[in-house]
Amino acid sequence: MTTPITVPALGESVSEATIAKWMKNVGDPVKKDEALVELETDKVTVEVFASAAGTLGEISAPAGTTVNVGAVIGSIAAGGAAAAPAAKSTVAAAAPAPAVKAAAPTANGDDRLSPAVKKLVDESGVNPGAIAGTGKDGRLTKGDVLEHLEKQKAAPAAAPVAARPAPAPAPVVPHVPRNLTEREERVPMSRLRRRIAERLKQAQNTAAILTTFNEVDMTAVMALRDRYKEGFEKKHKVKLGFMSFFVKAALQALKEIPAVNAEIDGDDLIYKNHYDIGVAVGTEQGLVVPVLRNVDALSFAEIESGITELGKRARDGKLSIEDLTGGTFTISNGGTYGSLMSTPIINPPQSGILGMHKIQQRPMVVDGKIEARPMMYLALSYDHRIIDGREAVTFLVRIKECLEDPQRLLIEL
């Protein structure tokens, strides 16, 4: 008896995916609910889990194959998993318990690591074979790796004489292996990269995109943040960053200029009375925009916590389809990469996107005197079919006013 492995439903408007990699080989034992294969869609990476125990009997769609929702990509043969526990118990009887534990890490090759664990292993430079896995089928979890790293840090303090030199940092490996011996190389675009290209071109072809600029003096926000950041982190267990100020300022401006929170649907305008703000996150696979829901009901701490969690899940490839849909406005922070000024492209069907940039000391005239001030350029790209120039400029001025006088955010002025 065999159990088919099928491509699950991948969310609204997603009908196909690409096989990123198989985590098992044909003949390997399989446990129920164990991750078998990774699928890459144009939005997220999805793991497919075993619906029954047994042995991986067939792989009918190898890595790199494009498959539709519902397609059979392999099968699980019954009977293989039942023999696995017996073999394990025989080994346990023949050897001491520590030997069994030491053998477990051999199952933790790179092909068996989840994206999040592999990223942590690559960044830290640890040898996954030296760590005992506590996950299903002896697989490594992030907790296993983090615990191993903590033990490594504590070892020099506990036994300085026996301390070993710190391992050399792991080299940065590009997402796609490069063949530098050739003058040119051709590599296929990932589904996510193709989707990004399609949406950007769609935005340019459909919307009448215009960008307006302003600059904001960050002195007041930086002083407020420096004054309260320690107490804020101690109470809320999350750092007080700049994003929560920008989200709150954008919320005030969206309430005043509802056209920026609207979209075109055929011959109609849809004005949104909810505020779901997308926060652009750069990952190794490309740019994704997870959505922070109902920001009008969130505190500064909840906004910071939500953005931190979404960013972490984005970089670990753990976002769901729901995390990426339904945004009404987007904020993109190019300043984290050193960008001084840019013209961001709107995220259809949204009508506006706010671009943040690098904070840089510049000479400014204050009360007739030249002073060095921490300044940031702001950019608002907007769909001119919905938003007039007066509304766009007013929107950006309101954000500037809220940031230069943060007390406005408290009294919603």
N, C-alpha and C positions, 0 to 999 in steps of 0.2 A: 504494500500500500504506500502510495506517495502523496505528499501534500504540496500543491503548487505554491510557488513564491510569486506573488503578483505585485504590480505597482499600485500603491494605495492612492486614494484621492489626495490631490496635492493642493487643494484650495481653489477658490473662485478664479476663473480665467486661466488656470494653469492646466494644460492638457497633456504635456509631455515633459520628459526629463532625460538626463544623460546619466548613464552608469558611471559614477566617479571611481569607485573601487569596491571589490568584494573583500570582506573581512575573513572569509573562510575559503578553503580550497575543496574541490570535490573529494569526498571521502572523509572529511573532518567531521567529528561528532558535533551535534548541534543541540543546544538546550532551548526549551520553550522561552520565548521573549528575549532571546539573545540577538544582538545586532548582527545582521548578515551582510548588508550591502548599503552603500551610501549613494543617494541619488542627488544630482545637482540640477535644480530648476533654474529658471531665469530670475528667481527671487531669493531662494534659500537653499540650504543643503539639508536633506532629509534622510534619516536612517530607517531602513526597513527591518523589522524584527521577525523572528521565527514564530509562526503560529502553532508549531508543534515540535516535539523533540524527535531526534533521530539522527540521520547522517545526511550531509549535503550530497544529494545524488546527482545533480546536474546543474550546470550553469549554461543557460541557453542565450544569455545576453552578456557578453564580456564587457569589461571596462571600456568606455568610449562609445558604447552603443546608445543611440537615441531610442527611447521607448515611450509608448503612450500609457496613459492611466488605464489600469485594468489588465495590461499585458502580462503574460507569464514569462518570467525571466529566469526561472530555475525551479528546482523541486527538492523536497526533503524526503528521503527514504526512511521508512519506519524501521526500528530495531537497533540502529547504531548507537543511540544514546543509552539504551538499557545496558549495553556491554561496557560502556565507559566507567560507570561507578564501580563495577566488579573489578575491573583492571586496576582502578585506583586503590581499592581496598587491599588487593594482592600486594601492590607495591608498599602500602603502609605496613602490612604484616611482615614483609621481608626486610624493611629498613626502618631505622628510627625516625620519629616524627620530624626532626629538623631536616633530614635529607629530603623528605617530601616537600617541605616548605621551600627549600633551596632550589628544587627542580622547577617549581612553579614559574619563576621568572623567564624560563626559556620559551614560554608561550607568549611572551610579551614583545614579539618582534614589531617593527614599525608598521607592518601590515595589520596588526591587531590593535593598534592604538586608535582611540577616538580622536577627532580633529582637535578638541580642546587639550587632551593629554599630550598628543604629539607636539602641539605648539609649545606647551610648557616644557616638555623634554628638550626640544630643540633650543629654546631660549636659555635654559639653565645649564645645558651641556652635560646632563647626567646620563649614565648608562642605564637604559630601562631594564636590561637583563640583570642588573644588580639589585633590583627592587622587587620584593614579594608583592604580587597583586592580590587584592582582596575582593575584586569585582567578580562578576559572573565568569565561570570557566577560567579563573585565575587571571583575568585581565586587569591591567592597571587602571586605577582611578586617579583623578586629580588629587584626592586626599592622600593617596599613597605617595605620590611624587612630592607633594608639599611636606608631608611628614618626614620623608627622606632628606629633603633640603634642610628642614629645621634641625634634624639630627646632625647633619654635616656642619651647620653653623655652631651648634652647641659643643661639638667634639673638641675644638681647640681650647675652649674655656675649661672643660672638664679634665682634659689630659694634654697640656701644652707640650709635654716632652714627646708624645707620640703623634703630634699633629703633622699632617702631610701638607705639602704645598697645594694651594688652591688650583683646581684644574683650569686649564686655559679656556677662555670663553669660546662657546661654539661659534663657528663661522656663520655668517648670515647667508642662507641659501635662498636664491630667488624662487618664486612660486613655480616657474617653468624652467627646467634645466637649460642652460645656455651653452651652445657650441661656439666657442670663441675662436676656433681655428678657421671657420668659414667666413667669407666676406658678408654673407647674408644667411639668414635662417628663416624658415617658414614654420609657424606653429599655429594650430587651430585656436580660434577664440573660444573662450568658455561661454557657456550659455548665459551666465550672468553678465559677462562683458558684452555679448551680442545684444542682450536686452537693454543694457545701459545705453548702448549706441542707438538702438531703435527709439528709445524714449526721448533722448536728447534731440535726435533729428525730428521726431514727431513734434516736440515742443517748438522747435524753430520753424517748422513748416506750418503749424496750426496757429500758434499764438502770435500776437503783435508785441514782441518783447522789447521793453525799454527799461533802462536802468537809470536811477537817480542816486546821487551821492550826498553824503554829509559827513561831518566828523564830530566826535564826541570826546569831551575832556573826561577821562576816567579817574580823576583825582578823588572825587567824593566816593565813588564805588570802591576804589582801592583802599581808601582810609577806613570805610565802614567794614570792609572785609577783614582788614588787618586787625581792627579793634575787636571783632567778635568771632573770628574764625576758630580760635581754640575752644571757647565755650560752646560754640555751635557744634563742633565735631565731638566734643565730650558728651553733649546732651543727645545729639541725634545720630551719632555713629556714622556720620558721613561728612566729607569735607565741603566747606562753603566755597564754591567756585563762582565764576562770572556768569555761567549759563543761566542760573536761576534768575539773576537780575535781568538778563536779556529776555528770557521767557516771560517774566512778569511785565516788563516794559512792552513787549510785543502784544501781550494780552490787552493791556490798556489801549494801545493804538488800534487793535482789531475791533474793540468794542466801539471806538469812536468812528472808525472808518470801515463799516461793514463790507464794503465792496472788495476789500483786500481778502476777506474771509469767504468770498463767494466763488462760484464757478459757472461756466456756460454749459448748458445742456440743450443742444439744438437751438431753438429760438427763444429759450427761457434762461433767466438768471436764477440761480439757486443761492439764496443767502443762508449761511449756516449760523445757527444760534448755539452751536457748541464749538469748543475750541480744542482741537486735537492737533498738536504741533509736532511735525516731523523734525528730527535732529539728524543731520547728515553725518555718517560715520564712515571713515575710510578703513577698509579691510584689505587683506592680501588678495582677496578675490575681486575687489572693486568697491565702488561706493554703494552703500545701502542707506535707506532713510527710515529707521524705525520710528514709530509714532507714540508720543506721550499723550495719553488720553485725558480729556476733561481738565485741562490745566487751570481753568478758572476755579476749580474746587480744591486745588493742591496748594500746600504751604511751600515755602522755600526749601525746607528739608525734604519734603516729598518729591519736589521737582529734581533736586540734586540726586536723591536716591534712585528715582526712576531713570534719569539719564545715565547714571553710572551702570545700572543693571542692564539697560538696553545696549549700551556700548560694549559691555563685557560679552553679552550674548551674541552681539554682531561679530565681534572678533573671534569668538569661539565657534561660529557657524551654527548657533542654536536658536536663531530667530524663527518664529512661525510665520505663516502667511498673514495671519491676523495682525502681527506686529508691524507689518509693512504696508497695510492698506488703510484707507479712510482718513488720511491726514487732511487738514484744511489750510495749513500754512507750514512753511519750512524755514528752519534756521541752519545756516552752514557756517562753520567756523574755520575759515582758511588760515586764521592767525596761528593755529597750532603748528602749521607747517612753515610759518614765516611769511605768509602772503601779506603784502602791504595794501594792495587794492585789487579787486577783481569784479567781474560782471557775472554773477551766478545765473544759471539757467533755471527757470521755474520747473517745478515737478508736476506735470499734468495729472489731473485736471485742475490743480490749484492755480491761483491767479497771482501769487506773490511768493518771493523768497528773500529772506534777509541774509546778507553776507556780513559776517564779522571778520576782522582782520587783526593784524599784529598791533600790539600796544607799543608805541615808540615815543620817546622823549623828543619833543619839537619845541622850538621857540614860539611862544604865543604872547600877544599883547593883552595884559590883564591890568585893568585900571590905569592905563597909560604907561605901564611898565612891561618890559619884555621878560618873561619867565619861561623856564623849561617846564613843560607840562606833559603828562602821559596821555597821548592822543591816539585815537583809533578812527580809521576811516570806516564808515558804514555804507553799504550798498543795498538798495532795494530794487530788484528786478521784478517787473510786473507786466501783466497782460493789459495792454492799452485798450483792448476791446471792452474791458470791464471797468478798469480803473483810469480815471482822468489824471492828468499831470498834477493838478491842484491836490487831489486826494493822496497821490503818492508822496508828494513833498510834505504834506501835512502829517502823513503817517510817520515818515522818517523823523520829522521835527519832534513829534510826540515822544518817540523812543529816545531821542537825544535829551529832551527835557527830563524824562523820568530817570535817566542814568546820571545826568549831571546834578540832579536833586532827588536822590533816592527816597526821600520822605514822601514824595508824590505816590510811590508805590503802595505805601501804607494806607493812605487816605483816598486812593484811587482817583487822583486828580490829574 
